[in-house]
Amino acid sequence: MSLSDLKHSLRKFEFPGCAKEALIKIEQLLVGRAAPTSKQLDIAMDIISEFVFCETDRRGNRRGLNPLQELQLIDIICDYLSACTNDTTKNTIFLSLFGGMESQRKLKVLSILASMAVSASSTPVLLAVGVWLQQMGCSSTQSLQLVENVIKDHFYLNTSNQSALKTLATTAPQFVSNFITAVTELYMHDLQRPKKMPPKNLLEIITSWVYSNPTLCMSAQLNPAALPSGSIPMAAVTPLAGLIHWCALAPLYIDEDTEMEELPIKKIKLEDEKPSIVKSLPSKSLTESELYIKLHLGVLHSLRAGRRTHGPPTAVNAQHLAALTPLVQAYAHQLLKHGLKLHTDAKLQDCLDRIGQAVQVALANGCVYGNISNLLAALDTLPENRLLRIIIKSHQQNI
Amino acid sequence: MNTQNKSTALSAELNNFIYGVSRRNFQNAPDLTKIGISLLRNFPAARDAVLEYFAMVFHDAVNVSINQTDYESDPSANGSLESVSMIGPELCNMGESWAPFIAPWCINLIMDIATEKANLPNATLQNTDPVRVLLDITTQNLTLLNSDERAKCIDMMLGCRACSWAVGWVGRAEPALVAPRALALGAESARAVLAHLANHPPALYHVRAALVDLFQEAIKEDSKADKKREVIPYLLNLASKSDIVLKALTQDIEQTLTDEVMDRLCVVCAAHRHSGPWEGVGPSSLVALLLRSDVHCFLLLLKHAQRNLFCRQLLEYLLQKLEYECLFPDANIPLVMSAAEEINIIREKLLIGNQLEQYSIARILILVSYNLPSEFVSTISYLLQYSRNDTTLALLVRIVSGTISMHTPGDGTDINMDTERYQNFIKTGVEYALRDAMISDTQIKKYFIEDTVTKDAKTYLHHFCLNIVKLLRWERSGRVSALRTRWAARAVEASVGRLGAALRARAATLRAPTAAPPDMRTCHALAEVLDNIDMSGTKSPPPSVEVILKVVQATVQYFFRCINEKDIMSKIRGIQTASRLLRKLCLHSKLARAVALRDLLETAMFREDKVFGSRTVVANTISSPRDWHNEELLIYMNQKHGPITQLTQSHTSVFHAGIIGKGVRKRDSQDGEDAPPVLTLNNELLMGALMSCMDGNSGIVEGSTSISLLLVELVSPDVMYNGLPWPDEDFTKQVSIERELYMRCAVERCGVARAALRRAARARPALCLASALLRATAASLLHRARAHLDRHTQSPEMARELAALTELLSVMTLGQLLPHPLSHILELAPELTPSEIVQVLRDCIWNYTRDHVPSPALFTCDSSGLHWRDPSTCKPPATYTDTLRLIIQKRISKLGHMYPIMFLNLEKDS
C-alpha cells in the first residue's frame, strides 16, 4: 500500500478515529518483518505526524491539538498499549511515537501519558515509559523533563496517592528503577545553587521502594527490554550511585533547624489525612534525616543484592562514586574557613562514615565497575576518617 | 484488585469526560464538572484539558448570565451556572502548588472574556456571577503565588486593554504591585485601572505611593533627565482624566511639595518646558486641575505666589476662573467644596496671612459663602469674633458685600424675601458671633483662674463689640460704599435684644463690689454697641416692646455699674453713654420711659442708696436687730391683746425708747441724723439720666409727673390713691401721723428723692402729684414744731426741722404751689421762732393748700406749651396772708425789709 493510499484511507476518519486507525496501520508497517525499511519508517513517521499528533494537515500546514484533544489522543494510545500483547510490538510503537524527541509537543503528550499511567497504575504503559527512559538515557534532558513533570503531578499537585505509588515498585520495577535514576540527577546536584533537595514525600516513596525491594535497583539491568529488531539497546544505569550520593551528602545539606520547623506542619498534615483515631505509622513520622538513614540501609541492602554471579560488575560506576570527593572537600574547606576542626564535625564524620560503608559494601560485593584504584585514590584525599582509612588501606592492598 | 479498580475507574472517568466534552453541549456540564474536578485531583496531568473545559463552561456561563433576565435567576436552572458555582470553591482551595497553573489560566480566561465582551458595559459584565467567581479565584490564587510570578501575572493582565476593570479588581489584593505597573501604561489605560483599583479603599494608599514615587523619581537629579521628561506631563494628564489620581497626588500636598522639591521642580520645569511633551502643561490645564483639587493645593499655591511670579499669575488666573465658574447655577467646584470643608484652616489663614493670602482667601470665601449660606453665616460669626484689626474687618466687609453682590435677585413676587435672605444670614451670623463669644468667655472663666488673665486681656465679647462698633462707625461715615445698604446696622439692630440681655447679665453679675475690671470694660463695649445702634425705627423696623424693655433694664443696670466705677473718666463716659441710650430709647416709647424712670428711681432709692449718700429709710439709729421670734416682737404681742386700730405704718411706730420691731434706740447716733446733701455728683448724674429719659415733646412734664407719682409710690405705696387734697390739719393728727412721720423720714434721708422732687417742682405742674409727700412733711413739721418751745431755737433738732422747712418751702415755691406773698416765707423762715413757724405753717401753708388743692388744673398751658400759674390771677386771699403780715409787723425790726416785697404791691392792688 502506498503512502497516498494509506493517507487517503485514514482521512476518512475525524480526529480521534484517525489516530486509532493510524496506530493500527503503523503497527502493520513496523512490526512483523525482520526490520522495517527506511522507506517504511519514513511513511510511519509521516502518518504519526499527520494523523496521530496532527502536527500538519493534508496540505502540510501546521496545526495542533488542544488540551482536550491531547487527552483524547492519550486515551487512545493508552488503550492501544494496554491492549497490546506483545512487548516488542508495544515498545516498537511507543518508541516510534515518542522516539524522536525534537518536539516539545510530543514530550508534553508523553509526560501526560506517563503521569496518567502512574495515576492509573497502568503497568503496560509504565513499562513502555521505563524502556523509553532507558533508551533516551536517564540523564538526558528529555528524560529529566518527563520525570520532573511526573514529580510535579504526583508529589506536588496530587499528594493523596502515596499508597498507590508504593505498589509501583512491584508492578513496574523497571520503570521505577529508571525513574529513580533520573530523579537522583535532579536533586542534590553540585551544579545547583542553592542546593535543591527532594521533597519529603518523594524521599519517603523512594525510601519505601528501595528499602522494601532490594532487587529493585538492579531490575532494569536484570530484565532487558524487549526492543524492536535492529535497534541498539542502551545500558541501564542503576540508581545506586545516585542514591549513595544522596545518603552521603544528606548530613551535610540538611539544615536541621528548618527540619525542626517543618515537623509540626507535617503532623498537622497527617492529622488532616487521617482523621481517625488510629495512630499514624511510626515510619510516616520519620524526619528527613531519619529517612536518609533508612534509605542508606536500603541502598546497602541493594548493593548486596547487586552482586552478580557471572559477568563483570554493573551496579556502580567507580567514577561516579569518586565524584563525591570534591563536594565533600568543598564542605571541609568551608569548615576550615570558619576555623572548625574537621574530625570533630559530626556532620562531616557522618558523611564520611556513610561513604565508607557504601564503598566497603559495594567493593566487597563486587558491584563496582570502572577504575577502582582511582576511586580509592580519590577517597584518600578526603578528610581523616577512621573507617575510610581502614577501607582504603585494605582495598589498596588487594589490588 | 485495588489498583485495577482504580485504573478502570480512572479510565472510565476519563472516557466519560472526553466523550462528554466532545459533544460540546452544556446540559450535562455539572456532571462533567464533577468528573473534571475529580480528574484534577487524581490525574493532575489532565489539568490542561480540564481547565480548558472549565474555560468553556465559564464562557458559556457568562453568556447565559448576560442574557438572563432577572426573574429566572436561579443558578441551578442552567448547567453552566451550576458548574461555575462548583468550580469556584474548588479552584480557590486547590492550594499553593496549584496556584502557578490556575492563576495564569484565570487571567487568560478573564482577558478572553473581557475582549469578547468588550462592547458590553463593564459594570454589567463585572456583576455577572461567573465573572465574580472567576475574579475570586484569581485573587485567591494570586495571593498564593510568589512575588515574581504574581508580577508576571499582573503584567499579563495589564497588557490587555479590555480588562482594566479586572486588573483593578484583582489588584485590590496586591495594590502595591499593580499601582506602579499601571502607571507605566498610557494615560487612558492607567486611568481605567486606577479607577477600578481605587474602589477599594486600602488600595488608595498604594496608588498614592506609586504616584508619589513616580513623581519623586521624575524630579530626582541624575543623568537620565531626558527619559523622565515626559513623566510630569503624564502625571498631570492622568490627573486631568482621573479624580483618583488627582486626589492621590494632592493628598498631603504639603509633604509632597516641600520647599526643596519645589526648588528642584522649578529647575526641571525650566529645563523641559519648551519640549514637546510639556506643551499640554499650560496655565489653563493647571487651573483646570486646581479647580478640581482641594484647598491645601490652593494654600500651597498662595504660599509660593509670594516668591514665584508664575504662581502669582496662576493664582490670579485660578481665582478669575473660579469666579467665572461660580456664576453658573449648580456649579459644584471641588475646590470651593473643599474650601468649605476646611473652612477653619482657611479662616485662620485669613486672619494671620499676609496681604496676598488674605485677599485671595477672601475671594475664595466669597464663593464659598455664595454657594453655602451656612458657611456665610459662620464666616461672619468667625470674623466678628476673631478679627483684631481693621484689615480683617475690612475683609469681612468685602466678603459680605461680595457675596451679596454675587446674588442675582429673582424676578418674582417674592423679591423682597429674596433680598432679605442675605440680610437674615448676616443677622444670624451676628447672633452666632455674640453667642459664641459669650460661650467662649464663660468657658475661659471656668477653666482659668481669674488672676492668671492679664489685665489687658479683653474678653471675646469685648472684641466682638469693638468690631461691631467699628463696623457701625464705618457704616455711619457713609464713605464705605460696600456698607451703603446698612447691612451691618440692620443685623445688629436685629440682635439688640440679645445684646441687651448680655449687657444686663454682665452688669447684674457685677453687683458685688469685687467686680473684676475686665468685665467692666466688656460692659462699656456692649453699651457702646447699643449706643451705636439706631433704635428709632426710622431706618428699619423698630425693635419690639419686649426688646426695648430688655435694653432699658440693661441700660439702667449699666448706669448703676458706672456710678460705682472708680475711674472718673470712664465713669462719666459710661454714664453719658447710658444717658444717651436712655434718651434714645425713651424718645419713642412712653413705656420705655416709664420703665426707665421706675427702674432708675427704685434702684437708686433702695438698692444703690449707699452711693447716693442716702440712709435706710428707718435710719440705723438702733442697735442691730436681733433675731427675734415672732412671739417676742412687740408688734405681735400687741395684737394678742385684742383688736386695736392698725395705723398705717404703725409697724414702724417710733417710741422714745426705740422702734417697734427694731429694738432699743441707740444712744450715740447724732452724726447720722443730718439729712444727706442733695447736690452730690452721683445725684446729679442720676438726675441727668432721669432727665435724659424725658426728651422730646412735653416729655419733661410727663416724665416729671411720672417721677412724682413714682416717688409717692416708692415712699409709701398706700397713699398712692389718696388723691391730691390736703385734709384738715386735725385729721392728720388723729389718723395719719404715723405715716406722715415715716414718709417725711423716708424722703428726708434719701437725697435722691429730694433731688427728684426738686426736678419735679421745676417741671410744673408735676409737683402736684407728689403733694402727699409735701403734706407729710408739712404735717410732721407742724407736729414737731409745736412740741418745741421757743427757747429751743438753737437745738440741733430744731435746726433740722428748720432745714426741712426751708426745703419744703423752696420746693413748693419752685413748683408754684405757693403764690406770690406766700412764696416769700422761704426768706422769712430762718428768722421765725417755732411758735411762729407753727402759725405760718398752719395758717398760710396748710390752710391755703387745703383750700386750693394743688392739682394740675391750677396750671394753665400757654401758647408755648409751658404750664404755669399766672401770679396775677391767683393771689391768695387775705385770710392766708394775715398771719404773715402780723408776724412781720410784730418783728418789723428784723423782718421789715420783706414787708414791701411781700405786701406793698399787694396792698396797692387790693
Interface residues (C-beta under 8 A of the other chain):
Chain A: P16 N66 P67 L68 E70 L71 Q72 D75 C78 S111 I112 A114 S115 M116 S119 A120 S121 S122 N149 K152 D153 H154 Y156 L157 N158 S160 N161 A164 T167 T171
Chain B: T3 Q4 K6 S7 L10 S11 L14 N15 F17 I18 V21 S22 R41 N42 F43 P44 A45 A46 R47 D48 A49 L51 E52 Y53 S97 W98
